[in-house]
């Protein structure tokens, strides 16, 4: 077990890092035994406030206001978070433990031994936002595809595999592979959090600190402990670039201008542009909603909203379709409670009202985005033909 423990001395403060696998029974036992033996002044755990509350308030999901989630533009974030949690839950079930039980053990030990509990991780929402703002479109697509595939991945791994994954050689290889495939994601998901965790650990109260961490973070934290970190900079969500904002407004303005100019020259061609815009954006948004299993009124809402929202960068058809879905098929407590079971299959993903509402938002927005490009190309084509 000692092989999973790293001991560091930072200006006279003893730091004990426990590298764990989040779904390993061995890791849970190791956390308790190490804390019992070390009797630390502080226990740092790899959780932020939001995930800490999720662990301690099991029924919090049932009080989630999906309409408010949609209004605050967090539907996509919540959908991805649910899928990620599901993958970890499946592994945990395989080994007969609760996902994140080693963190719960750290929390319990802090209370039992009177140690200061330190939530050492950065807000998951900040991390996801930094990933989303900082990664290329291709990386975003690859990540989302990988996450969705995890829902139906039935591959099993053994406890021995988990223990091997905690070894330095395996971790180095895995992180190197991740860096090659998802360079931007690794920067925000692993490297920056290594810096954040290192800062929190070395500034934890007392002379002896035990940190319960995912093994993947230990190599980076060992390096970062003796460096200076700008914690405020790591908590900033990068603003959208001004170029993106300008483009977001310029595209609809240009398209509307093309329709107006075309209409003046040839009313029939102008009407055709407008009609095709409505059909491309509306039908594809409606199709996305339909594919998500949306209510017929949600489908209709997507169709009506898309031609308008696609011309306004601050609006999205999926928000309106999602709120309609949440109104007519309001998730019940049992839908939240059955999330773990339903996420185990594609059928369950579409059956559960919680994921269905979120998928309506995501799929409707995806459909309207595709419709925007196709409809825009159609407008340009008719404009060229009119004046050629």
N, C-alpha and C positions, 0 to 999 in steps of 0.2 A: 504493500500500500504506500510505503514511503516514497516509492518511485513517482507517485502522482502528486507529491508535495514539494513545493519549492520554497526555500528559506532565503530571505534577503534581509540585509541590514541597511536601513536608511536613516542616516544621522542618529544612530543610537536606538532607533525604533526597530523592533523585530517584526518582520512581515512574513506571514505564513500563507502561501497561496496553495489552495487545494484545487487541482484540475479535475473537473468532473465531466461525466456524460449526463446530460439532463434526464435520461431515461434509464439510468443504470442503478440497480439495487446496491451494487458494490459501492457506488459513489455515495449513496445515502448513509451506509454504515460507516464509510470513511470520514464523512463530515462529522458525524456524532463522536466518533472515537477521537478524532484529531482535536476537536474543540474541548472535549472532556480532558484530554491530556495537557493541552496548551493553556487552558484557562485564560483566554485573551481578555483585554480591556474592551476591544471592539470587534464586532463581526460584520464584515462587509459582504453583501450578497449582490449577485448580478441581476438586480431588479430595479426598475424605476417605480415611481409612485403608482402609476396606472396598473402595472402588472402585479405589484404588491397588493393592491386593493382587489384585483381579480382573484388572487389566490386566497385572500382572507374573507372575501365576500362572494361565495359561490353562487348566490342567487342574484348577483348584480346584473347579469345578462337579462334577466326577466324584466328589469326596470328600464331597459334601454329604449329610448325614444327614437325610433328609426326615422321619423319625419324630421326631427331635429338633426339627426346625423346627416340626412340628405341636404337639408338647408345649409348646414355648415360645411358642405362639400367634403365630407369625410366618408362617403359611402364606399368609394373605391378602397380607401385605406382599411376600412372595417372588413371588407370582403377578403382582401389579401391577408389580413391579420387572422381571420377565421380559418382560412385555408392553411396557413402556416401552423397555427395551433393544432389543427387536425392531424397534420403529419407527425408532430411530436407526440400527440395523444395516442396515435396508432402504435408507435414504437413502445410507448409506456405500457400500453395494454398487453403487448407481446411479452413484456417482462414482468407483468403482474404488479406494477406500481403506478402511482399517479405521476403525470408529467410535472416536472419541476419539483419533485418531492425532496431533492437535496437542498433546494432553496427553503422549502418549508421546514426542513430539519434545522437549517441555520437559524431561521426565525425562532423556532421552538427553543433551541439551545441558548439563544441570546436572552430569552426570558428566564430560562431555567438557571443559567449561571450568572445572571445579572450583568451581562455585557451590553455595551452600546450597540444598537443595530443601525447599520449604515446602508441605505439604499444607494448603491454605488454606480448604477448604470444610468446612461443618458435616456431621456424620455424616448420611448419607442416611436412616438408620433414625430418628434424632431428627426430621428434617424430616418424614418421612412420618407419624410419630406425632403431631407437632404439627398437621399438616394434619388428620389423622383426628379428633383430639380437639377441634380448634378450628372445624371447618367444620360447617355445617348438614347435615342428612340429605339435603336436596335437592341441595346442592352435591356431596356424596359420590356420589350417584347419577349426576349429570351427568358428573363426572370419570371414574368407572368406565366409563360408557357411551362416553365419548370415547376412552378407552384401548382398550377392546375393539374399537371401530370401526377403530382404527389398524391392527389385525391384518390386516384385509382391504382397507385403503385402497391402491389401486393408482395413485393420482395421482402423477405425476412432476413434479419441479421441476428447473430448470436451475441450473447453476453461477452464472449471472447473477442468478437469483432469490435465491440464497444471499447473494451479494455485496450485493444491494440491501437484503436484510433486515438487514444489518449497519449500514446508514446510520441516522443519528440520527432522521430523520423517520419512517422505516418502523418503527424500534424503538419510538418513542414511541407511534405509532398502534397497534402490536401489543400493547404492554403496557397501553395504555389500554383496548383491547378486552377483553383478558384480565381486567383489573380489573373491568370491567362484568359480564362473564359469570361469572367465578369470583373474586369479591372476596376471600373467605376464603383460597382457594388461593394467590392472588397474594401475599397477606400473608406466608404461611409459606414458599412456594416461591421467591419472588423477593425481596421487600422485606427479610425477615429475613436471608436469605443475603447480600444486598448489605451489610448491616451487619456480618455475620460476616466476610465476605471482606475488607471494608475494614479491619477491625481487624487481621486476620492480615497483610495486605499492609503496612500502615504500621508494624507491629511486627516485620517480618521483619529479620533481621540485615543489617548493612552500610549503605553510603551510597547504593547504587544497587540498585533492585529492579525486576525485570521480572515482570509478572503475566500469565499466560496464562488468559484468561477467555472464557466465552461472551459474545458481544456484548450480549446482553440485560441483563447485569449491569453493564456499563460506566457507563451513565447514573446508576444508583443509587449505585454505588461512588464516582463523582466527587463526589456530594453528601455521602456518608457519611464520606469520608476526613477531613474537617475537623470532624466531630462526635465526641462521646464515645459509646462503645457499652458496654453491660453484657453482656459475653460469657458470663458464667455464666447469666444469665437466658435467653439465647438457646439454651442447651443443656439447659434443663429441659423435661422432658415433663410437660405439665399433668396433674394427677391427675384421675381421673373425679370429677365433682361428687357431693357427698353426696346430692343430690336423686336423681341417677340410681341410686346404690347403693340408696337406700331404696325407690325405685320397683321396682328389679330384684328385691328381696326381697318387697315388699308384694304385687305382682301374683300370684305363685304362692301366697302365703299366703291371699290373698282367694279365689282360685279353689278351693283345697283346702277352705277353710271353706265356700264355697257348695256344694261337692259333699257335704260331711259333713252340713250342715244339710238339704240336699235329700234325702239318703239317709235321715235320721232321719224326715222327714215322709213320704217316699214312696220306699221302697227301689228300686222299679223305675225311677223317674226318676233316682235317684242313680247306679244302674248305667248308665243310658243316658248320663248326663253323662261318666262315666269311660270308657265305651266310645268315645264320640264324640271325647273328648280323645285317646285312644290312636290312633284312626283319622286324625284331622286332622293331628296332629303327626307320627305315624309314617309315614303314607302320603306326605305331602308331602316329608318328609326323604328317604324312599326314592325318591320320584320325582326329586328333585333329584340324588341319587346316580346314578340310572339315566340321567338326561339328560347327566350328566358322563361316561357310559360306564363306570361303576363295575362291579367284580366283583359277582357275585350275592351273595356273602357280605358285601360292603361295603353293598349295598342292604339286606340283612337286618339288618346291624348298625345302620344308620341308623334303620330302622323300630323296632327294639327300644330303641335308646338315646334317641330323640327324646322320647317321652312322659315320660321321667325327667329328661333334661338340661334340658328346657324349664322344669322346675320348680326348677332350680338355676342361679342367675345366673353361677356360676363354671365351669359345664360347657357343652359344646356337642356336639351330635350329630355335627357334621362332623369333629371331632377323632377320634372313635372310628371313624367310617367311613373317614376318611383313613388312619389307622394300619392299619386292616384292609386297605385297598387297597394300601398300601405293603408290607404283609407278603406278600400273595398275588401282587402284580404289582410286585415290587421293581424299580425302575428300574436299568438297567445303564449301564455307562460309555457305551455307544453312544447311549443315550437322551439323556444330557447333551450328548454331542458333536453330536447331530443336532438339538438345540434350535433353532439358528439357521434351519436348513432347514425344520423342521416348523412353526415359528411363522409361516411365510410363507403359511399357508392355514388355514382353519377345520378342514379334514380333518386336517391335521398336528397342530393343537392338540389334537384329540381322540385322535389316534393315539399321541402321545408319552407315555410312562409318567410322566414327571416332571410335565408339565402336567396329566395326567389325575388324579394323586394330589391335586394342589393344587385342581383344579376340583371334585373330590369333596368336599373340605373346604368350599369356598366354597358350592357348590350345595346340599349337604346342610344347611348352616347357614341358607341362605336359605329353603329349603323348610320347615325346622322353625320358623323365625321367622314365616313366613306362617301355618303351621299353628297356632302359638300364638295369634295374633290371631283366626283363624277358630274354633278350638276354644274359646277364651275367650268369644267372643260366643255360641257355642252353649250353654256352661254357664250363662251369665247368662240366656239366653232360657228354658232349661228351668227355672231357678230361679224366674223371674218367673211362668211358666205354672203352676208347682206351687203357688205361694202366692197366685195371683190368684183 
